[in-house]
Amino acid sequence: MTLHTMLSELHYRDQIQEAVQKEINRLGDTVEVLADKAYQGEDFQFFLCDQVPAVRLAVITCLLVEKYEEYRARGISDSIIFDTFQDVTLRAEIYFQKTGRAGLEKDDVIWFRHIMNAEIFKIGSLQFQPFQMVYLDDDYFYMIYSTNAQELLPCGCPVLNCHVQRGADLHTEAVEDSFQRAKKFFAQIDPETKYKAFLCYSWLLYPPMIQALSPSSHIRQFAEKFQIIGTSRNSDQAMENLFNGKEKRLTPDSTFLQRMALKQEERFGFGCGVILL
């Protein structure tokens, strides 16, 4: 795998690709030094987080060339690898739309540790990550779980954590195909682990919001696949996804959810859902 091939597979918009290539050329041999140190650090205080946004994106792009070989060594197909890596493309695009520049947020660098550990996979509409069941108990989320949650899924049991990227295809057929393909995929690459459930922590699973949506809503249909075992009133994730960190205000293009968020923010929060296997 070459950098040129990786850039073509990532499908950055032209302005981003040109900026990334220019930054890599500017850095020269230094980019290898930065890549080697990128994920040094503790408690998510990674070395790469302290670099400027353009350098973050350039280094991550270079690291994907190396990570491609790690994924291939596990027998992962090119289609899944490049679908997985295009999470970098998505987050670079979000950053570009927010700032008009090529780069990545610190939180993006932290999130990409999953790719650097070759432990996350985009299969169809959704991302999947082998995981051990965890119950959030910190003050930030203050999540309330159902009384039988830990009986259903004991803390530490193996689950498949699923993540919904911004703009994901949530048509019923696409979601079901994603789940079915994921079952087969993990049975092939990790036959010894018997996963107990699909797990999803997301603002898309918060019941008061779901109840306000039409039965034909793809978000509602997605949420109704899950048994909701926990909720939090923390709406930060919802607001970030709905407004992309920008000012919360009505525009002619505002969506139904954006309008509802401005009028009834109490309907938004964070849910924990499971699909038992």
C-alpha positions, 0 to 999 in steps of 0.5 A, a space after each residue: 500500500 502506497 500513500 498515493 493509493 491510500 489518498 485515492 481510496 479515502 476520496 477526500 474532497 479536492 481541497 482537503 487532498 491538496 492540503 494533506 499532500 502539501 502538509 506531508 511534503 512540507 513535513 518531509 521526514 518529520 512526518 515519520 517521527 510524528 507518526 511514531 510518536 502520535 499515540 504516545 501518552 496516557 489518559 487520551 493525552 496523545 502526542 498527536 493531540 497537541 499538534 495543529 489540525 493540519 498536521 493531525 490529518 496529515 499524520 493520520 493519513 500516513 498512519 493508515 498506510 501502515 494500519 492497512 497492512 495490520 487489517 489485511 494480516 487479520 484477513 479483512 477485505 479491502 472493502 471493509 478496510 477502506 469503508 472503515 478508514 473513510 471515517 477519517 474522510 468523514 471527520 475531515 469533511 466535518 472539520 472542513 465544513 466547520 472551519 473551511 480548512 483541512 484538519 482534524 479535531 483533538 477528539 477525532 485523534 482520540 477516536 481514531 485510536 480504535 483504527 490504530 488498534 485495528 479494533 473497529 470495522 465498518 460493515 455496511 451502514 454501521 461501525 462495529 467494535 468488539 467490546 466488554 459490557 460497561 455501565 457508565 456511572 460517572 457524573 457527566 452522563 449520570 445514566 440510569 439503568 433498568 433494574 435487570 440490566 446487569 442480569 441481562 448483560 453482566 459487566 465485562 461480558 463480550 458484546 459488539 459495540 455499534 456506532 452510528 456515523 453522521 449521515 449513516 444510511 438508517 433505512 431498515 433494509 440497510 441496517 438489518 443487512 449491516 447487523 447480519 453481515 456483522 454476525 457472520 464477520 465476527 464469527 469468521 474472524 473471532 470464532 472463539 468469542 461468543 458475543 452476547 449482544 449488540 450494544 449501542 450508546 447513542 443520542 439516537 436511542 433516547 426515548 423522549 426524542 424517539 416518541 416524537 418521531 413519525 413511525 416512518 422515521 428511519 431513526 425511530 425504526 433503528 431505535 426500535 430494534 433495541 431494548 433500551 436499558 439505560 438513559 441519561 438526560 445529557 444532551 451534549 452529543 445530540 446538540 453536537 450532532 445536530 448543529 455541528 458545534 455551530 450556533 443553535 438557531 433556526 434557518 430555512 434549512 433546519 431539520 425537524 430534529 433541529 427545530 425540536 431541539 431549539 424548542 424542546 431540548 428536554 426531549 434530547 439525551 442519551 440512551 443505551 440499547 442492546 440487541 441480545 444475540 
